[in-house]
């Protein structure tokens, strides 16, 4: 193909760029970078979510009450047992395989498939994990007291993933919260369990938990503080984890009138004092207040884990003890964090810093840093080496304690697309990924059909590039893995295990995300397909005649692709297992599904059998979209013609071949690719016009020559001419349906073979 000249695109750095004309962008800029990101000069598909577990509560030998004087006993677990130990705000689901029911004579053991096995081997007793209906066939007919051992998932959104420091240990304990309970992960059983049962919380599904570590108790164990600033009035609480049996409320007196500090948005230890920000006190809220304790011991009352106290520690009318400072603004304190030896304070529309003065009477002073830029989301703040980054109503802001500036120049209007309704800003959660030099923020997009975040903003601070991931995560946090990987604690088949089985350094924290149904997942994995992250509570066939899936607060949107698993073989609707389905949104709790046929997901699923027993799970199959700039020869007033494209990609295994798709668009027609049917059909007038096979829309990820290697150049022939040419890398519907979606995608280099195509035509 004489005359074509190469345009090399390597060393990617620019990444996502929005709100600029696409023909003006640099060659390595992408107006759309969804579920892919720039990382160390290459483009990578996003990492999949790997399930750590689901938040659950466990009970041993709880009372089930007395059976009737009959051989068959039918009852509902959710109405018989759970009302005594749970709340009506939960979406409880029994954990399959955990139920043991006994009266001392008969013992029924859950088989995990909807049946209960009696001690003599009889399996005629049944359990429906979805509805809670249980039928026991007993060997005796007398009334007798039963006990039950079981576990259940509360099904509440994850509201906190926070690290508790342990005494004389480099491994910290991660404490997880939903809106009611606290949990820890048991590395031996590989399940969650309640942390210090007996204390409950009353937060809403947008009120995250702020924690800090400060001081030591009587047993010389570090004290862990938590506050969720709940509208329901939960107090500040603390614990040392063990040997305490519950959380201890903290309401110190702050003056001679016996007024108390009741709540605070945030707590931080600073210069030997515990400092509270945005407080609620006896006389009401003080949203711009900073209140601190005396140097050293912040406890004023003896408790089960603290016997050494300072009764005057928080008194602001005793010289040298506690005190407070109100920021001279009517704005609320939204978030705080350390920068160097100062505390940066983000208010709603301004930024301040708290500095140490060294004076006993007035130990701190407040200074204004910026009067225009602030933060709207408490948990959006991400700590960097020399700055604190937060998300405000005007942009993504970075403060180094001396100045506050926007860092989102490449995506200047991005924050204006966040959903503000339903506490959208309050739901934003951010974290820093040290290993990959990335930062993440969950957010609700303006197109979200639910209340919870449906996207994740990714910032590569190594090269100042951005990307967008599609996933539903309520909060983010760090986690130190208690054990290395084994087959027992890994749910993946061998073919997907592309990681090391030896944990190189267990002390390095990994990033976790929790979602609206209590699932907790690893974010930084080597997997390419998501583990299950949603559960199915019901499968029905309403008057519409369409099989309808119920999954509380599923947060899915029309067009997303899912697969279903976990329905016990041989039970109703188990035929849905393993299928790939297109989601059609019905409401926030339900959706219908279509299957793939003839290039489209247009075939509704109508086959249905009543009697769903539960345990069904949903995995979201993420597509990706990498859309280039509009390549052109405008400087020379010429059209552009592309002959072919060479692309250097990571190779997939020969035993698991994969492929992605290339769509080529001309000018400003971004919906009809020129290299796919019907645009590439040879119109010769015959009744069976066929596509021009010279055009290629499929890029394989294995060698076409049989030569082994970890990377291959792939050539795509796609002769195209126009004023502008745009490239899109993605998966086709076929690839999403046939397993090629599992392909690991990494683009190292592109070479576009171009030439001038004549004078620009007027068809834009």
C-alpha positions in Angstrom: 0.0 0.0 0.0 2.3 2.7 -1.3 2.0 6.2 0.0 0.8 5.4 3.5 2.9 6.9 6.3 3.0 5.7 9.9 1.6 7.6 12.8 3.1 6.1 15.9 1.2 6.3 19.2 3.4 5.1 22.1 4.2 6.3 25.6 0.6 7.1 26.4 0.2 9.8 29.0 -2.7 12.1 28.3 -5.6 9.8 28.9 -9.2 11.0 29.2 -9.8 14.6 27.9 -13.3 16.1 27.8 -14.9 19.3 26.9 -12.5 20.0 24.0 -13.0 19.6 20.3 -11.9 16.1 19.5 -9.9 17.0 16.4 -7.7 19.3 18.4 -6.6 16.7 21.0 -3.1 15.1 21.2 -2.7 11.7 19.5 -2.7 9.9 22.9 -5.8 11.6 24.2 -9.2 9.9 24.4 -12.6 11.6 24.7 -14.0 8.3 26.0 -11.9 6.1 28.3 -14.4 3.8 30.0 -13.3 0.7 31.9 -9.8 1.3 30.6 -7.0 3.6 31.8 -3.5 4.9 31.1 -1.0 3.2 33.2 2.8 3.4 32.9 2.7 4.5 29.2 0.2 1.8 28.1 -3.6 1.4 28.0 -5.0 -1.3 30.2 -8.5 -2.6 30.7 -9.8 -2.1 34.2 -9.2 -4.8 36.8 -12.1 -7.0 37.7 -13.7 -7.2 41.2 -12.7 -10.3 43.2 -15.1 -11.2 46.0 -13.6 -11.2 49.5 -17.0 -12.0 51.1 -20.3 -10.7 52.2 -21.0 -9.1 55.6 -22.7 -11.7 57.8 -23.8 -12.4 61.3 -23.4 -15.8 63.0 -25.5 -17.3 65.8 -25.0 -20.6 67.7 -27.8 -22.6 69.4 -30.4 -19.8 69.3 -33.8 -20.6 70.5 -36.3 -21.7 67.7 -39.2 -22.2 70.1 -41.2 -25.3 70.6 -42.4 -27.5 67.7 -46.1 -28.6 67.4 -47.0 -32.1 68.5 -46.8 -33.4 64.9 -44.3 -35.2 62.7 -44.3 -32.4 60.2 -43.4 -28.8 61.2 -43.7 -25.9 58.8 -42.7 -22.4 59.7 -40.9 -19.3 58.3 -37.4 -18.7 59.6 -37.5 -14.9 58.9 -40.7 -14.4 60.9 -39.9 -16.9 63.7 -36.2 -16.3 64.4 -34.9 -13.1 62.9 -37.3 -10.6 64.6 -35.6 -11.5 67.9 -32.1 -10.6 66.6 -32.4 -8.2 63.7 -34.2 -5.1 62.6 -36.9 -4.5 60.0 -34.5 -2.3 58.0 -32.5 -5.3 56.8 -32.8 -7.4 53.7 -31.9 -10.7 55.4 -30.8 -13.8 53.4 -29.8 -17.0 55.0 -26.3 -18.3 54.3 -26.7 -21.6 52.5 -25.0 -24.5 54.3 -24.9 -22.9 57.7 -28.2 -24.0 59.2 -28.4 -26.7 61.9 -31.7 -27.3 63.6 -31.9 -29.8 66.5 -34.1 -30.8 69.4 -31.6 -33.2 70.9 -33.1 -36.2 69.1 -33.6 -35.0 65.5 -30.9 -32.9 63.9 -31.4 -31.3 60.5 -28.3 -30.1 58.6 -28.5 -27.7 55.7 -27.0 -29.2 52.5 -26.8 -25.8 50.8 -29.2 -26.8 48.0 -32.6 -26.3 49.6 -32.7 -29.6 51.5 -32.1 -30.4 55.2 -30.5 -33.7 55.9 -31.8 -35.6 59.0 -29.4 -37.6 61.2 -30.6 -40.8 59.7 -29.9 -39.6 56.1 -33.4 -38.5 55.2 -33.4 -35.4 52.9 -37.1 -34.8 52.6 -37.0 -31.7 54.8 -36.7 -28.4 52.8 -35.6 -24.8 53.2 -36.1 -21.9 50.9 -33.3 -19.4 51.5 -35.2 -16.7 49.7 -38.6 -16.8 51.4 -37.4 -18.4 54.7 -40.0 -21.3 54.4 -38.9 -24.4 56.2 -40.5 -27.8 56.4 -39.2 -30.4 58.9 -40.1 -34.1 58.7 -39.4 -35.3 62.3 -39.0 -38.9 63.6 -41.2 -38.0 66.7 -44.5 -36.3 67.1 -44.2 -34.6 70.5 -43.8 -30.9 71.1 -40.3 -30.1 72.1 -37.9 -27.1 72.2 -35.6 -26.6 69.2 -32.4 -24.6 68.8 -30.9 -23.4 65.6 -27.3 -22.5 64.5 -27.1 -20.3 61.4 -25.6 -17.4 59.6 -27.3 -14.7 57.6 -26.5 -11.8 55.4 -28.2 -8.5 56.6 -28.0 -7.2 53.0 -27.2 -3.7 54.1 -24.9 -1.2 52.2 -21.2 -1.1 53.3 -20.7 2.2 55.0 -17.1 1.9 56.3 -13.8 0.1 55.6 -11.4 1.5 58.3 -8.2 0.3 59.8 -7.7 -0.3 63.5 -4.1 -0.2 64.7 -3.0 -3.2 66.7 -0.5 -3.2 69.6 3.1 -4.2 68.6 2.0 -5.4 65.2 2.6 -4.3 61.6 -0.7 -5.9 60.6 -3.8 -3.7 61.3 -7.3 -5.0 61.7 -9.8 -3.7 59.2 -13.2 -3.0 60.6 -16.2 -3.0 58.3 -19.6 -1.3 58.8 -23.0 -1.4 57.3 -25.6 0.9 58.6 -26.3 -1.1 61.7 -23.4 -3.5 62.6 -19.6 -3.6 62.6 -17.6 -6.6 61.3 -14.2 -8.1 60.9 -12.9 -10.7 58.4 -11.9 -14.0 59.8 -8.9 -15.3 57.9 -9.3 -18.8 59.2 -12.9 -19.4 58.1 -12.7 -16.8 55.2 -15.9 -15.3 56.3 -17.0 -12.1 58.0 -18.2 -12.0 61.6 -19.7 -9.3 63.8 -17.2 -7.2 65.6 -18.1 -6.7 69.3 -21.7 -7.8 69.1 -24.1 -5.9 71.3 -23.7 -2.4 69.9 -25.7 -1.3 66.9 -25.6 2.0 64.9 -28.4 4.0 63.3 -26.8 5.6 60.3 -28.4 6.2 56.9 -27.1 4.7 53.7 -25.1 7.8 52.9 -23.5 8.3 56.4 -20.0 6.8 56.4 -17.9 6.0 59.4 -15.0 8.2 60.3 -12.4 6.6 62.5 -9.0 7.4 64.1 -6.5 5.7 66.4 -5.3 7.6 69.5 -4.1 6.9 73.0 -3.9 3.5 74.9 -6.2 2.0 77.5 -5.6 0.3 80.8 -4.4 -2.9 79.2 -1.9 -0.9 77.1 -3.9 -1.5 74.0 -4.5 1.1 71.4 -7.8 2.9 71.4 -9.9 3.0 68.2 -12.5 5.8 67.8 -15.5 5.8 65.5 -18.2 8.3 64.6 -20.8 8.3 61.8 -22.3 11.7 62.5 -25.7 10.2 62.3 -28.9 12.2 62.1 -30.3 9.7 64.4 -27.9 10.7 67.1 -25.3 8.0 67.5 -22.6 9.1 69.9 -18.8 9.1 69.4 -17.7 5.6 70.5 -14.4 3.9 71.2 -12.9 0.5 71.9 -9.6 -1.3 72.2 -11.1 -4.3 70.3 -10.3 -6.8 73.1 -11.0 -7.6 75.9 -13.9 -5.1 75.7 -17.2 -6.8 74.7 -18.8 -3.7 73.2 -18.3 -0.2 72.1 -18.2 2.5 74.8 -20.1 5.8 74.3 -18.0 9.0 74.6 -19.7 12.2 75.7 -17.2 14.4 77.6 -18.3 17.4 79.6 -17.0 20.6 77.9 -17.7 23.3 80.6 -18.9 24.0 84.1 -22.5 23.9 83.0 -22.1 20.2 82.3 -22.7 20.7 78.6 -21.3 17.7 76.6 -19.7 17.0 73.2 -22.3 14.6 71.7 -21.2 14.1 68.1 -18.5 15.2 65.7 -18.1 14.8 61.9 -14.4 13.9 62.2 -11.7 13.3 64.8 -8.0 13.6 64.5 -5.1 13.5 66.9 -3.0 16.7 66.5 0.0 17.9 68.5 -0.8 15.6 71.4 -4.5 16.5 71.6 -7.6 14.8 70.2 -9.4 17.3 68.0 -13.1 17.2 66.9 -14.5 19.0 63.9 -18.0 20.1 63.1 -19.6 19.3 66.5 -23.0 18.7 68.0 -23.1 19.8 71.6 -25.7 20.2 74.3 -26.8 23.5 72.9 -27.0 22.2 69.3 -24.9 21.9 66.2 -21.7 24.0 65.6 -21.0 23.2 62.0 -17.9 25.5 61.8 -16.4 24.5 65.2 -13.1 22.9 66.0 -12.9 21.6 69.6 -9.9 20.0 71.3 -9.0 18.2 74.5 -6.0 18.8 76.8 -2.6 17.4 75.9 -2.5 13.7 76.5 -5.3 11.7 78.0 -8.7 12.6 76.4 -10.8 10.4 78.7 -12.9 12.1 81.4 -14.8 9.1 82.7 -13.6 5.6 83.8 -14.8 2.7 81.6 -14.3 -1.0 81.2 -11.1 -0.3 79.2 -10.0 3.0 80.6 -9.2 3.7 84.3 -6.7 6.5 83.9 -8.7 9.7 83.1 -8.5 13.5 83.2 -12.0 14.8 84.2 -11.1 18.3 82.9 -9.6 17.2 79.6 -12.3 18.8 77.4 -13.3 21.8 79.7 -13.0 25.0 77.7 -13.4 27.2 80.8 -10.3 25.8 82.6 -7.0 27.3 81.4 -4.6 24.9 79.8 -7.2 22.1 79.3 -9.7 21.9 76.4 -10.8 24.6 74.1 -12.6 25.5 70.8 -12.3 27.7 67.8 -15.0 28.7 65.4 -13.9 29.3 61.8 -15.1 32.8 60.8 -17.5 31.5 58.1 -21.1 30.3 58.0 -20.1 27.3 55.9 -20.0 23.8 57.4 -16.7 22.0 57.9 -16.9 19.2 55.4 -13.6 17.3 55.6 -10.2 17.5 57.2 -6.7 15.9 56.7 -3.1 16.4 57.3 -0.7 18.2 55.0 2.9 18.4 56.4 2.5 19.6 60.0 -0.8 21.3 59.5 -4.4 20.3 59.2 -6.2 21.3 56.0 -9.9 22.0 56.5 -12.3 21.9 53.6 -15.5 23.9 54.1 -18.3 23.9 51.6 -16.9 26.7 49.4 -13.6 27.6 51.0 -10.4 26.1 52.3 -8.6 26.7 55.6 -5.7 25.4 57.5 -5.3 24.8 61.3 -1.8 25.6 62.5 -0.1 25.0 65.9 0.9 28.1 67.8 2.8 26.5 70.7 0.8 28.5 73.2 -0.9 26.7 76.1 -3.9 28.9 76.2 -4.5 29.2 72.4 -2.7 26.2 70.9 -4.2 26.6 67.4 -5.0 29.3 64.9 -7.0 29.2 61.7 -6.0 30.7 58.4 -7.9 31.1 55.2 -6.2 29.4 52.2 -8.8 29.9 49.5 -12.2 31.7 49.6 -13.7 30.1 46.4 -12.7 26.4 46.4 -13.9 23.9 49.0 -15.2 20.4 49.2 -18.8 19.0 49.2 -18.0 15.4 50.2 -16.5 14.4 53.5 -15.0 11.1 52.3 -13.8 12.4 49.0 -10.6 13.7 50.5 -7.5 11.7 49.5 -4.2 12.1 51.3 -1.2 12.7 49.1 2.4 13.2 50.1 2.2 17.0 50.1 -1.4 17.8 49.6 -5.0 16.9 50.3 -7.3 16.4 47.4 -11.1 16.7 47.7 -14.2 17.1 45.4 -16.1 20.3 45.6 -18.9 21.9 43.7 -16.5 23.7 41.3 -14.0 21.0 40.7 -11.5 18.5 42.1 -9.3 20.6 44.4 -5.8 20.1 45.7 -4.5 22.0 48.8 -0.9 22.0 50.0 -1.8 24.1 53.0 -0.6 27.3 51.3 -2.7 27.3 48.1 -5.7 25.5 46.8 -6.1 24.8 43.1 -8.1 22.6 40.7 -6.3 19.5 39.2 -9.1 18.5 36.8 -8.2 20.8 33.9 -8.5 17.8 31.4 -12.1 17.2 32.6 -13.1 20.7 33.7 -16.9 20.1 33.7 -16.8 16.6 35.1 -18.0 17.4 38.6 -21.1 19.1 37.2 -22.4 15.8 36.0 -22.4 14.3 39.5 -25.9 13.5 40.9 -26.7 16.0 43.6 -30.1 14.5 44.5 -30.4 11.7 47.2 -27.3 12.9 49.0 -25.2 12.3 45.9 -22.1 14.3 47.1 -22.2 12.7 50.5 -22.0 9.3 48.9 -18.6 10.0 47.2 -15.8 8.0 48.7 -12.1 8.3 47.7 -8.9 6.4 48.3 -5.3 6.3 47.2 -3.8 3.2 45.6 -0.1 3.4 46.6 1.1 0.4 44.6 -0.4 1.5 41.3 -0.1 5.2 41.9 -3.7 5.8 41.3 -6.6 7.5 43.2 -10.2 6.4 43.0 -13.5 8.2 43.8 -16.9 6.5 43.7 -19.8 8.8 42.5 -23.4 8.8 41.4 -23.6 9.9 37.7 -26.4 12.1 36.6 -27.8 9.2 34.6 -27.9 6.8 37.5 -31.2 5.1 38.0 -30.5 4.3 41.7 -29.4 6.0 44.9 -25.9 4.5 45.1 -22.7 5.3 43.2 -22.6 3.7 39.8 -19.2 4.9 38.6 -15.6 5.3 39.7 -13.4 8.1 38.7 -9.7 7.1 38.3 -6.8 9.5 38.6 -3.3 8.5 37.6 -1.3 11.0 39.6 2.0 9.7 38.1 1.1 11.2 34.7 -1.9 13.4 35.5 -4.4 11.3 33.5 -8.1 10.3 34.1 -10.5 7.5 33.3 -13.9 6.3 34.3 -14.8 2.8 35.5 -18.4 1.4 35.6 -19.0 -0.3 39.0 -21.3 0.1 42.0 -19.2 0.7 45.2 -20.5 2.5 48.2 -17.2 2.9 50.0 -13.5 2.2 49.7 -10.8 1.2 52.2 -7.5 -0.6 52.9 -7.1 -4.2 54.0 -4.1 -6.3 55.0 -4.6 -9.9 53.9 -4.5 -12.2 56.9 -3.2 -15.2 54.9 -1.7 -16.0 51.5 -3.8 -17.4 48.7 -4.8 -21.1 48.8 -7.3 -23.1 46.8 -9.7 -23.0 49.7 -9.9 -19.2 49.9 -9.8 -18.7 46.1 -13.1 -18.9 44.2 -11.6 -18.7 40.7 -11.0 -21.6 38.2 -7.4 -22.3 37.4 -7.5 -20.7 34.0 -8.3 -17.3 35.5 -5.6 -17.5 38.2 -2.9 -15.3 36.6 -1.5 -14.2 39.9 1.2 -15.4 42.3 0.1 -17.8 44.9 2.7 -16.4 47.4 1.9 -13.1 49.0 5.1 -11.1 48.6 4.4 -8.8 51.5 1.3 -9.3 53.5 1.9 -5.9 55.3 1.2 -4.0 52.1 -2.5 -3.1 52.2 -4.8 -3.8 49.2 -7.8 -1.8 48.2 -11.3 -3.0 48.9 -14.7 -1.8 47.9 -18.0 -2.5 49.5 -21.4 -2.2 47.7 -25.0 -1.6 48.5 -25.9 -5.2 49.2 -23.0 -5.9 51.7 -20.6 -7.5 49.2 -16.9 -6.7 49.8 -14.5 -7.0 46.9 -10.8 -6.6 46.0 -10.3 -3.8 43.5 -6.6 -4.4 42.5 -6.6 -7.9 41.1 -5.3 -9.7 38.0 -8.8 -11.0 37.2 -10.6 -9.9 34.0 -14.1 -10.9 34.8 -16.0 -9.8 37.9 -16.9 -12.2 40.7 -20.6 -12.1 41.9 -21.4 -8.8 43.5 -25.2 -9.0 43.7 -27.7 -11.5 44.9 -31.1 -12.6 43.6 -33.9 -12.4 46.1 -36.7 -13.6 43.8 -37.4 -14.7 40.3 -41.0 -14.1 39.1 -43.1 -14.0 35.9 -45.5 -11.0 36.2 -48.3 -10.1 33.9 -45.8 -8.8 31.3 -44.8 -12.4 30.6 -41.1 -11.5 31.1 -38.9 -13.3 33.6 -38.2 -10.6 36.2 -35.2 -10.7 38.6 -35.6 -9.0 42.0 -32.3 -7.8 43.5 -32.7 -5.1 46.2 -31.0 -1.8 45.1 -29.3 -3.6 42.2 -28.1 -0.3 40.7 -28.0 -1.8 37.2 -29.0 0.2 34.1 -30.5 -0.9 30.8 -27.8 -2.2 28.6 -25.5 -3.7 31.1 -24.5 -7.4 30.6 -24.7 -9.9 33.5 -24.3 -13.6 34.1 -26.1 -15.6 36.7 -24.7 -18.4 39.0 -25.3 -20.2 42.3 -28.9 -21.5 41.8 -28.8 -25.1 43.1 -28.7 -27.6 40.2 -32.1 -29.3 39.8 -34.1 -26.5 41.5 -36.4 -24.1 39.7 -34.7 -21.7 37.3 -31.3 -23.3 37.7 -31.2 -23.3 33.9 -30.3 -19.6 34.2 -26.9 -20.5 35.6 -24.1 -19.6 33.2 -26.2 -17.6 30.8 -25.2 -14.2 29.6 -28.0 -11.6 29.8 -28.8 -8.1 28.8 -30.4 -6.0 31.6 -33.6 -4.0 31.0 -34.3 -1.7 34.0 -37.7 -2.0 35.6 -37.2 -0.3 39.0 -34.5 0.1 41.6 -35.2 -3.4 42.8 -35.9 -5.4 39.7 -35.1 -5.9 36.0 -35.9 -8.2 33.1 -33.3 -10.0 30.9 -32.7 -10.7 27.2 -30.4 -13.2 25.6 -28.1 -12.9 22.6 -29.1 -14.0 19.1 -28.0 -12.9 15.6 -25.8 -10.1 16.7 -28.1 -8.5 19.3 -29.4 -9.0 22.8 -33.0 -8.8 21.8 -34.6 -12.1 22.8 -36.6 -11.8 26.1 -36.3 -14.6 28.6 -39.8 -15.9 29.2 -39.1 -19.5 30.5 -39.9 -19.6 34.2 -40.6 -22.2 36.9 -42.1 -21.2 40.2 -40.4 -22.1 43.5 -37.0 -20.3 43.3 -35.1 -21.4 46.5 -32.6 -18.6 46.6 -28.8 -18.5 46.5 -28.7 -17.0 43.0 -25.9 -14.5 42.3 -25.2 -11.9 39.7 -21.8 -11.0 38.1 -21.6 -7.9 36.0 -19.7 -8.4 32.7 -18.0 -5.1 32.0 -17.4 -4.0 28.5 -14.9 -1.3 27.8 -14.7 1.6 25.3 -11.5 3.4 24.2 -12.4 6.1 21.7 -9.6 8.1 20.0 -9.4 11.7 18.9 -10.6 12.6 15.4 -7.5 12.1 13.4 -7.1 14.6 10.5 -4.9 16.6 8.1 -6.6 19.9 8.7 -3.4 21.8 8.7 -3.0 20.9 5.1 -6.7 21.2 4.2 -6.7 17.6 3.2 -9.0 14.6 3.9 -7.4 11.7 5.7 -7.2 8.1 4.5 -6.2 5.1 6.6 -5.2 1.9 5.0 -4.5 -0.3 8.0 -3.6 -0.3 11.6 -0.9 -2.2 13.6 -1.5 -2.7 17.3 0.8 -4.2 19.9 -1.1 -6.1 22.5 -0.5 -8.5 25.3 -1.1 -12.1 24.3 -3.8 -14.4 25.7 -3.2 -18.1 26.3 -3.5 -20.3 23.2 -5.8 -22.5 25.3 -8.0 -19.5 26.0 -7.9 -17.4 22.9 -9.6 -14.0 23.0 -10.3 -11.0 20.8 -11.5 -7.4 20.9 -13.3 -5.3 18.3 -12.2 -2.2 16.3 -14.9 0.2 15.1 -13.8 2.9 12.6 -16.0 6.0 12.3 -15.8 8.7 9.6 -16.3 12.4 10.2 -19.0 13.0 12.9 -21.0 9.9 12.4 -20.1 8.2 15.6 -22.9 5.5 15.5 -22.2 3.7 12.3 -18.8 2.0 12.0 -17.6 1.9 8.4 -15.9 -1.5 8.9 -19.0 -3.4 10.2 -22.2 -4.6 8.6 -24.1 -3.0 7.0 -21.7 -0.1 6.2 -19.1 -2.5 4.7 -21.5 -4.5 2.5 -20.6 -4.7 -1.2 -23.7 -3.2 -2.9 -23.6 -5.1 -6.2 -27.3 -5.3 -6.6 -27.6 -9.0 -5.8 -30.2 -10.2 -3.3 -27.5 -11.5 -0.9 -25.1 -8.6 -0.7 -22.1 -9.7 1.5 -19.7 -7.8 3.7 -16.4 -6.9 2.2 -14.1 -9.4 3.9 -11.1 -7.1 3.3 -12.5 -5.0 6.1 -11.7 -6.4 9.5 -13.4 -5.5 12.8 -11.9 -8.2 15.0 -8.5 -8.1 16.6 -7.3 -11.4 18.0 -5.1 -11.6 21.0 -3.2 -14.7 20.1 -0.4 -15.3 17.5 -1.5 -15.7 13.9 1.8 -17.4 13.0 2.1 -20.0 15.8 5.1 -18.3 17.3 5.1 -18.1 21.1 5.4 -14.8 22.9 3.9 -12.5 25.5 3.0 -9.8 23.0 2.1 -9.7 19.4 1.6 -7.1 16.6 -1.9 -7.5 15.2 -2.7 -5.9 11.8 -6.2 -4.7 10.9 -7.1 -3.7 7.4 -9.7 -1.0 7.3 -9.4 1.3 4.3 -11.3 4.4 5.2 -11.4 8.0 3.9 -13.0 11.1 5.3 -12.5 14.5 6.9 -11.9 12.8 10.2 -11.3 9.2 11.3 -12.1 8.0 14.8 -11.1 4.6 16.3 -12.9 2.7 19.0 -11.6 -0.4 20.8 -14.3 -2.4 22.6 -16.1 -5.8 22.8 -18.8 -6.6 20.3 -22.1 -8.2 21.4 -20.8 -11.5 20.2 -17.6 -11.2 22.2 -19.6 -10.2 25.3 -21.8 -13.3 24.9 -19.2 -16.0 24.0 -16.6 -15.7 26.7 -14.1 -13.5 24.9 -15.1 -10.8 27.4 -12.7 -12.5 29.7 -9.8 -11.3 27.5 -7.1 -9.4 29.3 -6.6 -6.2 27.2 -3.4 -4.1 27.2 -2.5 -1.8 24.3 1.2 -1.0 24.2 1.5 0.8 20.9 -0.5 1.7 17.8 0.7 2.5 14.3 -1.9 4.1 12.0 -0.9 3.9 8.3 -2.3 7.2 6.8 -2.1 9.3 3.8 -3.7 12.5 2.5 -7.0 11.8 0.8 -7.6 14.9 -1.3 -9.2 18.2 -0.6 -11.6 18.4 2.4 -15.2 17.9 1.4 -18.2 19.6 2.8 -19.9 16.6 4.5 -19.2 17.3 8.1 
